[in-house]
Amino acid sequence: MSELKLKTKVAIKVSGEEGEIIGIAQYVDLPNQFFISYKSADGRAVKDWYLASELKAI
């Protein structure tokens, strides 16, 4: 499942916002998804799901 695992610090590629993986969903026929907790550019606390291709480990 690549270098992405629980508690890995990541950056969201499209926005550059940084957070931490707090959940992982594994599927048989779909790409794995990662639940990220991060502070958005406007200062809000956000939690949302992302594909590995949308994230970069930092």
N, CA, C and O atoms as a printed pandas DataFrame, in Angstrom:
     atom_number atom_name residue_name chain_id  residue_number  x_coord  y_coord  z_coord
0              1         N          MET        A               1    0.824   -1.200    0.000
1              2        CA          MET        A               1    0.000    0.000    0.000
2              3         C          MET        A               1    0.866    1.261    0.000
3              4         O          MET        A               1    0.446    2.282    0.545
4              5         N          SER        A               2    1.998    1.223   -0.563
5              6        CA          SER        A               2    2.915    2.366   -0.672
6              7         C          SER        A               2    3.391    2.846    0.702
7              8         O          SER        A               2    3.224    2.146    1.701
8              9         N          GLU        A               3    3.975    4.024    0.745
9             10        CA          GLU        A               3    4.497    4.567    2.003
10            11         C          GLU        A               3    3.412    5.238    2.834
11            12         O          GLU        A               3    3.678    5.694    3.946
12            13         N          LEU        A               4    2.210    5.300    2.315
13            14        CA          LEU        A               4    1.120    5.955    3.042
14            15         C          LEU        A               4    0.510    4.988    4.061
15            16         O          LEU        A               4   -0.013    3.931    3.706
16            17         N          LYS        A               5    0.591    5.378    5.328
17            18        CA          LYS        A               5    0.013    4.570    6.400
18            19         C          LYS        A               5   -0.499    5.509    7.485
19            20         O          LYS        A               5   -0.290    6.720    7.410
20            21         N          LEU        A               6   -1.161    4.963    8.480
21            22        CA          LEU        A               6   -1.705    5.777    9.561
22            23         C          LEU        A               6   -0.623    6.652   10.179
23            24         O          LEU        A               6    0.516    6.220   10.358
24            25         N          LYS        A               7   -0.993    7.880   10.498
25            26        CA          LYS        A               7   -0.139    8.885   11.139
26            27         C          LYS        A               7    0.919    9.487   10.210
27            28         O          LYS        A               7    1.721   10.308   10.654
28            29         N          THR        A               8    0.939    9.094    8.918
29            30        CA          THR        A               8    1.870    9.698    7.961
30            31         C          THR        A               8    1.464   11.136    7.706
31            32         O          THR        A               8    0.287   11.418    7.480
32            33         N          LYS        A               9    2.414   12.039    7.739
33            34        CA          LYS        A               9    2.163   13.442    7.393
34            35         C          LYS        A               9    2.137   13.533    5.870
35            36         O          LYS        A               9    3.021   13.007    5.193
36            37         N          VAL        A              10    1.115   14.204    5.336
37            38        CA          VAL        A              10    0.959   14.307    3.886
38            39         C          VAL        A              10    0.616   15.734    3.466
39            40         O          VAL        A              10    0.136   16.545    4.259
40            41         N          ALA        A              11    0.877   16.006    2.203
41            42        CA          ALA        A              11    0.431   17.247    1.579
42            43         C          ALA        A              11   -0.579   16.875    0.509
43            44         O          ALA        A              11   -0.414   15.878   -0.194
44            45         N          ILE        A              12   -1.616   17.675    0.389
45            46        CA          ILE        A              12   -2.601   17.497   -0.668
46            47         C          ILE        A              12   -2.022   18.188   -1.898
47            48         O          ILE        A              12   -1.809   19.401   -1.892
48            49         N          LYS        A              13   -1.769   17.419   -2.949
49            50        CA          LYS        A              13   -1.044   17.928   -4.115
50            51         C          LYS        A              13   -1.671   19.175   -4.727
51            52         O          LYS        A              13   -0.955   20.129   -5.032
52            53         N          VAL        A              14   -2.970   19.194   -4.911
53            54        CA          VAL        A              14   -3.615   20.295   -5.621
54            55         C          VAL        A              14   -3.611   21.607   -4.829
55            56         O          VAL        A              14   -3.592   22.684   -5.424
56            57         N          SER        A              15   -3.628   21.528   -3.502
57            58        CA          SER        A              15   -3.735   22.747   -2.695
58            59         C          SER        A              15   -2.482   23.061   -1.877
59            60         O          SER        A              15   -2.267   24.204   -1.474
60            61         N          GLY        A              16   -1.656   22.038   -1.634
61            62        CA          GLY        A              16   -0.481   22.226   -0.799
62            63         C          GLY        A              16   -0.769   22.180    0.694
63            64         O          GLY        A              16    0.154   22.285    1.501
64            65         N          GLU        A              17   -2.033   22.025    1.077
65            66        CA          GLU        A              17   -2.390   21.939    2.494
66            67         C          GLU        A              17   -1.796   20.648    3.075
67            68         O          GLU        A              17   -1.701   19.633    2.385
68            69         N          GLU        A              18   -1.404   20.703    4.340
69            70        CA          GLU        A              18   -0.748   19.568    4.984
70            71         C          GLU        A              18   -1.566   19.029    6.138
71            72         O          GLU        A              18   -2.235   19.777    6.852
72            73         N          GLY        A              19   -1.503   17.714    6.311
73            74        CA          GLY        A              19   -2.234   17.087    7.396
74            75         C          GLY        A              19   -1.672   15.724    7.716
75            76         O          GLY        A              19   -0.520   15.422    7.405
76            77         N          GLU        A              20   -2.508   14.891    8.351
77            78        CA          GLU        A              20   -2.085   13.575    8.804
78            79         C          GLU        A              20   -3.142   12.540    8.441
79            80         O          GLU        A              20   -4.340   12.809    8.524
80            81         N          ILE        A              21   -2.692   11.354    8.038
81            82        CA          ILE        A              21   -3.617   10.260    7.736
82            83         C          ILE        A              21   -4.171    9.715    9.054
83            84         O          ILE        A              21   -3.418    9.275    9.922
84            85         N          ILE        A              22   -5.489    9.752    9.186
85            86        CA          ILE        A              22   -6.124    9.238   10.405
86            87         C          ILE        A              22   -7.016    8.022   10.128
87            88         O          ILE        A              22   -7.590    7.440   11.049
88            89         N          GLY        A              23   -7.126    7.646    8.848
89            90        CA          GLY        A              23   -7.919    6.475    8.497
90            91         C          GLY        A              23   -7.575    6.002    7.101
91            92         O          GLY        A              23   -7.169    6.790    6.246
92            93         N          ILE        A              24   -7.742    4.699    6.873
93            94        CA          ILE        A              24   -7.474    4.120    5.558
94            95         C          ILE        A              24   -8.606    3.165    5.219
95            96         O          ILE        A              24   -9.003    2.339    6.041
96            97         N          ALA        A              25   -9.125    3.285    3.998
97            98        CA          ALA        A              25  -10.153    2.365    3.512
98            99         C          ALA        A              25   -9.546    1.551    2.377
99           100         O          ALA        A              25   -9.055    2.108    1.395
100          101         N          GLN        A              26   -9.582    0.230    2.519
101          102        CA          GLN        A              26   -9.044   -0.664    1.502
102          103         C          GLN        A              26  -10.192   -1.373    0.809
103          104         O          GLN        A              26  -11.146   -1.819    1.447
104          105         N          TYR        A              27  -10.085   -1.470   -0.514
105          106        CA          TYR        A              27  -11.133   -2.081   -1.321
106          107         C          TYR        A              27  -10.546   -3.154   -2.236
107          108         O          TYR        A              27   -9.359   -3.118   -2.560
108          109         N          VAL        A              28  -11.359   -4.086   -2.639
109          110        CA          VAL        A              28  -10.938   -5.127   -3.571
110          111         C          VAL        A              28  -10.857   -4.576   -4.992
111          112         O          VAL        A              28   -9.880   -4.829   -5.698
112          113         N          ASP        A              29  -11.870   -3.829   -5.418
113          114        CA          ASP        A              29  -11.969   -3.397   -6.816
114          115         C          ASP        A              29  -11.827   -1.898   -7.022
115          116         O          ASP        A              29  -12.071   -1.410   -8.126
116          117         N          LEU        A              30  -11.443   -1.160   -5.998
117          118        CA          LEU        A              30  -11.299    0.292   -6.095
118          119         C          LEU        A              30   -9.966    0.703   -5.486
119          120         O          LEU        A              30   -9.391   -0.045   -4.696
120          121         N          PRO        A              31   -9.466    1.886   -5.846
121          122        CA          PRO        A              31   -8.234    2.369   -5.198
122          123         C          PRO        A              31   -8.463    2.621   -3.709
123          124         O          PRO        A              31   -9.559    3.001   -3.295
124          125         N          ASN        A              32   -7.427    2.408   -2.918
125          126        CA          ASN        A              32   -7.516    2.709   -1.487
126          127         C          ASN        A              32   -7.748    4.202   -1.292
127          128         O          ASN        A              32   -7.333    5.020   -2.113
128          129         N          GLN        A              33   -8.415    4.545   -0.197
129          130        CA          GLN        A              33   -8.665    5.941    0.136
130          131         C          GLN        A              33   -8.098    6.229    1.518
131          132         O          GLN        A              33   -8.018    5.347    2.373
132          133         N          PHE        A              34   -7.704    7.491    1.719
133          134        CA          PHE        A              34   -7.060    7.913    2.950
134          135         C          PHE        A              34   -7.832    9.070    3.555
135          136         O          PHE        A              34   -8.115   10.060    2.881
136          137         N          PHE        A              35   -8.175    8.939    4.852
137          138        CA          PHE        A              35   -8.924    9.969    5.571
138          139         C          PHE        A              35   -7.902   10.906    6.205
139          140         O          PHE        A              35   -7.115   10.492    7.056
140          141         N          ILE        A              36   -7.917   12.162    5.790
141          142        CA          ILE        A              36   -6.907   13.133    6.188
142          143         C          ILE        A              36   -7.528   14.189    7.101
143          144         O          ILE        A              36   -8.610   14.706    6.823
144          145         N          SER        A              37   -6.836   14.498    8.179
145          146        CA          SER        A              37   -7.199   15.603    9.059
146          147         C          SER        A              37   -6.192   16.712    8.800
147          148         O          SER        A              37   -4.986   16.505    8.929
148          149         N          TYR        A              38   -6.695   17.906    8.429
149          150        CA          TYR        A              38   -5.798   19.008    8.108
150          151         C          TYR        A              38   -6.454   20.351    8.371
151          152         O          TYR        A              38   -7.669   20.445    8.547
152          153         N          LYS        A              39   -5.635   21.380    8.396
153          154        CA          LYS        A              39   -6.114   22.746    8.542
154          155         C          LYS        A              39   -6.178   23.353    7.147
155          156         O          LYS        A              39   -5.165   23.420    6.450
156          157         N          SER        A              40   -7.368   23.798    6.736
157          158        CA          SER        A              40   -7.533   24.347    5.388
158          159         C          SER        A              40   -6.870   25.724    5.281
159          160         O          SER        A              40   -6.509   26.341    6.283
160          161         N          ALA        A              41   -6.724   26.176    4.054
161          162        CA          ALA        A              41   -6.080   27.468    3.795
162          163         C          ALA        A              41   -6.803   28.621    4.488
163          164         O          ALA        A              41   -6.182   29.631    4.820
164          165         N          ASP        A              42   -8.119   28.476    4.710
165          166        CA          ASP        A              42   -8.870   29.547    5.380
166          167         C          ASP        A              42   -8.946   29.354    6.898
167          168         O          ASP        A              42   -9.679   30.066    7.584
168          169         N          GLY        A              43   -8.174   28.375    7.420
169          170        CA          GLY        A              43   -8.068   28.207    8.868
170          171         C          GLY        A              43   -9.016   27.202    9.501
171          172         O          GLY        A              43   -8.931   26.954   10.704
172          173         N          ARG        A              44   -9.922   26.616    8.713
173          174        CA          ARG        A              44  -10.870   25.644    9.269
174          175         C          ARG        A              44  -10.214   24.283    9.488
175          176         O          ARG        A              44   -9.315   23.898    8.740
176          177         N          ALA        A              45  -10.650   23.569   10.489
177          178        CA          ALA        A              45  -10.241   22.176   10.693
178          179         C          ALA        A              45  -11.094   21.317    9.759
179          180         O          ALA        A              45  -12.321   21.409    9.774
180          181         N          VAL        A              46  -10.446   20.488    8.955
181          182        CA          VAL        A              46  -11.146   19.696    7.945
182          183         C          VAL        A              46  -10.712   18.244    8.032
183          184         O          VAL        A              46   -9.556   17.945    8.331
184          185         N          LYS        A              47  -11.660   17.337    7.767
185          186        CA          LYS        A              47  -11.377   15.915    7.625
186          187         C          LYS        A              47  -12.076   15.463    6.349
187          188         O          LYS        A              47  -13.267   15.708    6.161
188          189         N          ASP        A              48  -11.308   14.787    5.457
189          190        CA          ASP        A              48  -11.897   14.356    4.190
190          191         C          ASP        A              48  -11.094   13.197    3.608
191          192         O          ASP        A              48   -9.951   12.954    3.994
192          193         N          TRP        A              49  -11.729   12.483    2.661
193          194        CA          TRP        A              49  -11.122   11.323    2.012
194          195         C          TRP        A              49  -10.396   11.733    0.734
195          196         O          TRP        A              49  -10.879   12.574   -0.024
196          197         N          TYR        A              50   -9.217   11.122    0.504
197          198        CA          TYR        A              50   -8.420   11.367   -0.698
198          199         C          TYR        A              50   -7.844   10.072   -1.216
199          200         O          TYR        A              50   -7.618    9.136   -0.449
200          201         N          LEU        A              51   -7.602   10.009   -2.530
201          202        CA          LEU        A              51   -6.900    8.890   -3.141
202          203         C          LEU        A              51   -5.390    9.087   -2.952
203          204         O          LEU        A              51   -4.930   10.214   -2.769
204          205         N          ALA        A              52   -4.629    8.003   -2.996
205          206        CA          ALA        A              52   -3.178    8.097   -2.859
206          207         C          ALA        A              52   -2.577    9.007   -3.915
207          208         O          ALA        A              52   -1.612    9.719   -3.637
208          209         N          SER        A              53   -3.129    9.000   -5.122
209          210        CA          SER        A              53   -2.605    9.837   -6.205
210          211         C          SER        A              53   -2.775   11.327   -5.939
211          212         O          SER        A              53   -2.145   12.148   -6.606
212          213         N          GLU        A              54   -3.614   11.688   -4.977
213          214        CA          GLU        A              54   -3.843   13.092   -4.631
214          215         C          GLU        A              54   -2.975   13.566   -3.473
215          216         O          GLU        A              54   -3.036   14.731   -3.079
216          217         N          LEU        A              55   -2.163   12.655   -2.926
217          218        CA          LEU        A              55   -1.373   12.956   -1.728
218          219         C          LEU        A              55    0.111   12.763   -1.969
219          220         O          LEU        A              55    0.524   12.011   -2.852
220          221         N          LYS        A              56    0.906   13.459   -1.164
221          222        CA          LYS        A              56    2.360   13.300   -1.174
222          223         C          LYS        A              56    2.829   13.217    0.270
223          224         O          LYS        A              56    2.534   14.099    1.077
224          225         N          ALA        A              57    3.560   12.152    0.595
225          226        CA          ALA        A              57    4.109   12.031    1.952
226          227         C          ALA        A              57    5.162   13.095    2.171
227          228         O          ALA        A              57    5.957   13.386    1.277
228          229         N          ILE        A              58    5.168   13.688    3.387
229          230        CA          ILE        A              58    6.165   14.740    3.692
230          231         C          ILE        A              58    6.932   14.375    4.948
231          232         O          ILE        A              58    7.812   15.123    5.374
